[in-house]
Amino acid sequence: MQASIGATDRVWIRTSGLFLLPYLSCHVPRAHQWMQSPELQELTCSEPLTLEEEYENQQGWWTEEKKMLILCPHDQNRRPISTEEDAIIDSLTSACGDVSLVMLSDDDAEKGNPKLLRSAELDVMITDPLQRRQGHAQQGLAAIMKYAYEHLGVRRFVAKILDHNQASLALFRRLGFEEFNRVEVFHEVHMHYCAEEPSRLHSPGSDYVLAPLHRLAPPSD
Ligand SMILES: CC(C)(COP(=O)(O)OP(=O)(O)OC[C@H]1O[C@@H](n2cnc3c(N)ncnc32)[C@H](O)[C@@H]1OP(=O)(O)O)[C@@H](O)C(=O)NCCC(=O)NCCS
């Protein structure tokens, strides 16, 4: 069933290795600091924003069209997380990156999508190189894809990746994505994954479990 997710229906998702929390205003200083990195600016095709602009940017990230979730690895050494409040407090120090999903219009989606499946573009980053290669990106993507499949009716996922970004190309291939287009002028490879059958929506090698979705209190942030 396709649910309509409004601004007050933000969710957090628990997987076996991660918490995924909506991008809240309390995360802005950390996210702003992340995006000072020239590597992340280049690989995510992002322009640096002022802190004020980042607060404005955050406000637009839980709408019908786009959603961003902050990735926070579980750490057995920290106190157990059982409430949304615990998760938010924990995320202020444990956040290691984010995953985002932007719905595509039919025009954007048409190329390589003859059936015009409902499509969304994905992006992901793990900010600290020391936290990479631990499966966080794969698990975060798998969780948001499953959420988008079940709750937003998305049936096709698109990733636009710089052609020299070997890590990201390997990551999306690992998730079953295939190249459908190249834009040489932007050095971009466009990959997609069509999930017409629920059974195809899986993540090889990942042990994710999507926990029940919890509502956060209507945001006052
Ligand atoms: C690309 C990126 C998100 C990968 O995150 P990650 O958490 O390290 O990836 P995972 O640990 O989930 O990797 C899953 C699989 O992807 C592939 N992969 C990931 N990084 C890779 C690398 N550097 N080289 C080769 N394969 C890689 C592997 O198959 C890996 O499985 P394995 O570790 O069992 O071999 C991370 O390197 C990053 O944030 N880079 C900078 C920002 C960026 O490029 N974002 C993507 C924009 S499109």
Ligand as a Chemical Component Dictionary entry (heavy atoms), coordinates in Angstrom:
data_LIG
# 
_chem_comp.id                   LIG 
_chem_comp.type                 NON-POLYMER 
_chem_comp.pdbx_formal_charge   0 
_chem_comp.three_letter_code    LIG 
# 
loop_
_chem_comp_atom.comp_id 
_chem_comp_atom.atom_id 
_chem_comp_atom.alt_atom_id 
_chem_comp_atom.type_symbol 
_chem_comp_atom.charge 
_chem_comp_atom.model_Cartn_x 
_chem_comp_atom.model_Cartn_y 
_chem_comp_atom.model_Cartn_z 
_chem_comp_atom.pdbx_ordinal 
LIG C1  C1  C 0 30.983 5.331  -1.550 1  
LIG C2  C2  C 0 30.782 5.244  -0.050 2  
LIG C3  C3  C 0 29.414 5.833  0.309  3  
LIG C4  C4  C 0 30.826 3.752  0.379  4  
LIG O1  O1  O 0 30.482 3.687  1.749  5  
LIG P1  P1  P 0 30.930 2.451  2.660  6  
LIG O2  O2  O 0 30.136 2.476  3.931  7  
LIG O3  O3  O 0 32.398 2.419  2.776  8  
LIG O4  O4  O 0 30.469 1.218  1.766  9  
LIG P2  P2  P 0 30.122 -0.232 2.305  10 
LIG O5  O5  O 0 31.036 -0.595 3.430  11 
LIG O6  O6  O 0 28.658 -0.314 2.567  12 
LIG O7  O7  O 0 30.495 -1.109 1.013  13 
LIG C5  C5  C 0 29.633 -2.081 0.474  14 
LIG C6  C6  C 0 30.301 -2.665 -0.750 15 
LIG O8  O8  O 0 30.524 -1.637 -1.725 16 
LIG C7  C7  C 0 31.796 -1.872 -2.385 17 
LIG N1  N1  N 0 32.758 -0.827 -2.006 18 
LIG C8  C8  C 0 32.597 0.166  -1.108 19 
LIG N2  N2  N 0 33.687 0.940  -1.051 20 
LIG C9  C9  C 0 34.572 0.433  -1.942 21 
LIG C10 C10 C 0 35.884 0.788  -2.326 22 
LIG N3  N3  N 0 36.514 1.857  -1.781 23 
LIG N4  N4  N 0 36.481 0.057  -3.279 24 
LIG C11 C11 C 0 35.881 -1.020 -3.833 25 
LIG N5  N5  N 0 34.623 -1.420 -3.480 26 
LIG C12 C12 C 0 33.987 -0.706 -2.557 27 
LIG C13 C13 C 0 32.274 -3.216 -1.875 28 
LIG O9  O9  O 0 31.678 -4.214 -2.690 29 
LIG C14 C14 C 0 31.668 -3.234 -0.488 30 
LIG O10 O10 O 0 31.532 -4.525 0.043  31 
LIG P3  P3  P 0 32.811 -5.201 0.783  32 
LIG O11 O11 O 0 33.369 -4.198 1.757  33 
LIG O12 O12 O 0 32.227 -6.407 1.458  34 
LIG O13 O13 O 0 33.788 -5.542 -0.299 35 
LIG C15 C15 C 0 31.907 5.996  0.720  36 
LIG O14 O14 O 0 33.165 5.591  0.203  37 
LIG C16 C16 C 0 31.794 7.508  0.639  38 
LIG O15 O15 O 0 31.051 8.106  1.417  39 
LIG N6  N6  N 0 32.526 8.134  -0.290 40 
LIG C17 C17 C 0 32.489 9.589  -0.416 41 
LIG C18 C18 C 0 31.098 10.136 -0.837 42 
LIG C19 C19 C 0 30.582 9.417  -2.063 43 
LIG O16 O16 O 0 31.306 9.079  -2.980 44 
LIG N7  N7  N 0 29.253 9.221  -2.090 45 
LIG C20 C20 C 0 28.565 8.596  -3.209 46 
LIG C21 C21 C 0 28.117 9.660  -4.179 47 
LIG S1  S1  S 0 27.285 8.890  -5.566 48 
# 
loop_
_chem_comp_bond.comp_id 
_chem_comp_bond.atom_id_1 
_chem_comp_bond.atom_id_2 
_chem_comp_bond.value_order 
_chem_comp_bond.pdbx_ordinal 
LIG C1  C2  SING 1  
LIG C2  C3  SING 2  
LIG C2  C4  SING 3  
LIG C2  C15 SING 4  
LIG C4  O1  SING 5  
LIG O1  P1  SING 6  
LIG P1  O2  DOUB 7  
LIG P1  O3  SING 8  
LIG P1  O4  SING 9  
LIG O4  P2  SING 10 
LIG P2  O5  DOUB 11 
LIG P2  O6  SING 12 
LIG P2  O7  SING 13 
LIG O7  C5  SING 14 
LIG C5  C6  SING 15 
LIG C6  O8  SING 16 
LIG C6  C14 SING 17 
LIG O8  C7  SING 18 
LIG C7  N1  SING 19 
LIG C7  C13 SING 20 
LIG N1  C8  SING 21 
LIG N1  C12 SING 22 
LIG C8  N2  DOUB 23 
LIG N2  C9  SING 24 
LIG C9  C10 SING 25 
LIG C9  C12 DOUB 26 
LIG C10 N3  SING 27 
LIG C10 N4  DOUB 28 
LIG N4  C11 SING 29 
LIG C11 N5  DOUB 30 
LIG N5  C12 SING 31 
LIG C13 O9  SING 32 
LIG C13 C14 SING 33 
LIG C14 O10 SING 34 
LIG O10 P3  SING 35 
LIG P3  O11 DOUB 36 
LIG P3  O12 SING 37 
LIG P3  O13 SING 38 
LIG C15 O14 SING 39 
LIG C15 C16 SING 40 
LIG C16 O15 DOUB 41 
LIG C16 N6  SING 42 
LIG N6  C17 SING 43 
LIG C17 C18 SING 44 
LIG C18 C19 SING 45 
LIG C19 O16 DOUB 46 
LIG C19 N7  SING 47 
LIG N7  C20 SING 48 
LIG C20 C21 SING 49 
LIG C21 S1  SING 50 
# 
